[in-house]
Amino acid sequence: MQRRLIDYLIISLKGIAMGAADAVPGVSGGTIAFISGIYEELINTISNVNIALVKILLSKGFMAFWKQLNGNFIVALLTGIIISFVSFMKLAKYLLENHPVLIWSFFFGLILASIYFVAKQITKWNLATIFTLIIGTVIAFYLSKLPSLAANDNPWFLFLAGAIAICAMILPGISGSFILIILGAYKTLSDAIHDFDFKKIIVFAGGALVGLLSFSHVLKWLFKNYHNATLALLTGFIFGSLNKVWPWKKTLTWHIDSKGIKYPLLQESVSPFNFGDNNQILFAIFLMVFGFLTIFILEKIGSKKQ
């Protein structure tokens, strides 16, 4: 696939959007990749990383290796994701603590529009497809109701958390950051990035790499053999995740860490009219519409030939 510099800049912008989404618990970077038209290329590229690449490098040289790797695509996308994830995680932490209704409203609109764009790519609807969609919805909704665990910074735990979370990050509808919260690793990783604790970051990244290379093969196989069912499952994941990003929540259980910082362990969604006086409903509706329209823009960009 012959691409120009502007094409790679657009891929980097999509990576920035993916990184920003993955930094927010409840939003999946995989959803952004799917809507923006790079999802299947991303999965195929990752799954092609194997021992055969080393043989190509040794027998045919670096240029053949880089082409087979789809290296320019990887570099462009990862550059955007890393820059965005590291920088936006700090911003997301601030917004979630100080303006939770507004940031969740934006992402609620974004995910709501995503349901339509993913579902419309299903070419054949039948009982099996509908059943798979329902299963995906139930799984995602169940995950959204799980309470968070207390923070854990054990190296082996961080490695495992990275492997599990990266699988969620590339699945549309299931948030890798939310999985980190459930596992109790989100705050540990957030603090490590904030404090430039490279030991913890490297351990987490190692787990993420192992999980990514393994899980991508499963996804590639599913898309090849059960394309419509896979799309239906992913649509269900996105639909079920709406509960997690509902803007108006009341905290049922709090956790106080070793530094005396309090953060919610268990929350429930409530009506904006039962939320209290500061429901910010007008601003929330505006941001929902803005998030909804953002997906239309991304989909329009993604529909263009890269």
ChimeraX attribute file (.defattr): number of C-alpha atoms within 10 A of each C-alpha:
attribute: neighborCount
match mode: 1-to-1
recipient: residues
	/A:1	5
	/A:2	5
	/A:3	11
	/A:4	8
	/A:5	9
	/A:6	10
	/A:7	15
	/A:8	18
	/A:9	14
	/A:10	17
	/A:11	27
	/A:12	23
	/A:13	18
	/A:14	27
	/A:15	28
	/A:16	24
	/A:17	20
	/A:18	28
	/A:19	29
	/A:20	26
	/A:21	28
	/A:22	31
	/A:23	29
	/A:24	26
	/A:25	24
	/A:26	27
	/A:27	31
	/A:28	29
	/A:29	29
	/A:30	28
	/A:31	31
	/A:32	31
	/A:33	25
	/A:34	23
	/A:35	26
	/A:36	24
	/A:37	21
	/A:38	20
	/A:39	18
	/A:40	14
	/A:41	15
	/A:42	20
	/A:43	20
	/A:44	17
	/A:45	19
	/A:46	20
	/A:47	20
	/A:48	17
	/A:49	16
	/A:50	11
	/A:51	8
	/A:52	12
	/A:53	16
	/A:54	14
	/A:55	12
	/A:56	17
	/A:57	15
	/A:58	12
	/A:59	11
	/A:60	11
	/A:61	12
	/A:62	13
	/A:63	12
	/A:64	15
	/A:65	19
	/A:66	14
	/A:67	12
	/A:68	16
	/A:69	19
	/A:70	19
	/A:71	14
	/A:72	14
	/A:73	20
	/A:74	17
	/A:75	14
	/A:76	20
	/A:77	24
	/A:78	19
	/A:79	17
	/A:80	22
	/A:81	25
	/A:82	16
	/A:83	15
	/A:84	22
	/A:85	23
	/A:86	16
	/A:87	16
	/A:88	19
	/A:89	23
	/A:90	16
	/A:91	15
	/A:92	20
	/A:93	17
	/A:94	12
	/A:95	16
	/A:96	16
	/A:97	11
	/A:98	11
	/A:99	13
	/A:100	17
	/A:101	24
	/A:102	23
	/A:103	20
	/A:104	26
	/A:105	24
	/A:106	24
	/A:107	26
	/A:108	28
	/A:109	25
	/A:110	24
	/A:111	26
	/A:112	19
	/A:113	21
	/A:114	25
	/A:115	21
	/A:116	13
	/A:117	17
	/A:118	19
	/A:119	17
	/A:120	12
	/A:121	12
	/A:122	16
	/A:123	9
	/A:124	10
	/A:125	11
	/A:126	10
	/A:127	8
	/A:128	12
	/A:129	18
	/A:130	15
	/A:131	15
	/A:132	21
	/A:133	24
	/A:134	18
	/A:135	18
	/A:136	25
	/A:137	24
	/A:138	17
	/A:139	16
	/A:140	23
	/A:141	21
	/A:142	14
	/A:143	20
	/A:144	23
	/A:145	16
	/A:146	14
	/A:147	17
	/A:148	22
	/A:149	15
	/A:150	16
	/A:151	19
	/A:152	15
	/A:153	15
	/A:154	12
	/A:155	15
	/A:156	12
	/A:157	17
	/A:158	28
	/A:159	23
	/A:160	18
	/A:161	25
	/A:162	28
	/A:163	23
	/A:164	21
	/A:165	28
	/A:166	27
	/A:167	24
	/A:168	25
	/A:169	27
	/A:170	27
	/A:171	22
	/A:172	29
	/A:173	31
	/A:174	35
	/A:175	34
	/A:176	30
	/A:177	27
	/A:178	26
	/A:179	26
	/A:180	25
	/A:181	24
	/A:182	22
	/A:183	21
	/A:184	22
	/A:185	27
	/A:186	25
	/A:187	19
	/A:188	19
	/A:189	23
	/A:190	17
	/A:191	15
	/A:192	16
	/A:193	18
	/A:194	13
	/A:195	9
	/A:196	11
	/A:197	12
	/A:198	11
	/A:199	11
	/A:200	20
	/A:201	20
	/A:202	14
	/A:203	19
	/A:204	24
	/A:205	18
	/A:206	17
	/A:207	21
	/A:208	23
	/A:209	15
	/A:210	17
	/A:211	21
	/A:212	23
	/A:213	20
	/A:214	15
	/A:215	19
	/A:216	21
	/A:217	16
	/A:218	12
	/A:219	21
	/A:220	21
	/A:221	13
	/A:222	15
	/A:223	16
	/A:224	10
	/A:225	11
	/A:226	13
	/A:227	18
	/A:228	22
	/A:229	22
	/A:230	20
	/A:231	23
	/A:232	28
	/A:233	25
	/A:234	28
	/A:235	28
	/A:236	29
	/A:237	28
	/A:238	31
	/A:239	24
	/A:240	24
	/A:241	31
	/A:242	23
	/A:243	20
	/A:244	25
	/A:245	24
	/A:246	21
	/A:247	26
	/A:248	24
	/A:249	20
	/A:250	14
	/A:251	12
	/A:252	11
	/A:253	12
	/A:254	13
	/A:255	16
	/A:256	12
	/A:257	12
	/A:258	8
	/A:259	6
	/A:260	8
	/A:261	8
	/A:262	11
	/A:263	14
	/A:264	14
	/A:265	19
	/A:266	18
	/A:267	19
	/A:268	14
	/A:269	16
	/A:270	13
	/A:271	13
	/A:272	18
	/A:273	11
	/A:274	11
	/A:275	15
	/A:276	10
	/A:277	9
	/A:278	9
	/A:279	17
	/A:280	16
	/A:281	17
	/A:282	9
	/A:283	13
	/A:284	22
	/A:285	16
	/A:286	15
	/A:287	22
	/A:288	25
	/A:289	18
	/A:290	16
	/A:291	22
	/A:292	20
	/A:293	15
	/A:294	18
	/A:295	22
	/A:296	17
	/A:297	13
	/A:298	18
	/A:299	19
	/A:300	13
	/A:301	16
	/A:302	20
	/A:303	13
	/A:304	9
	/A:305	8
	/A:306	16
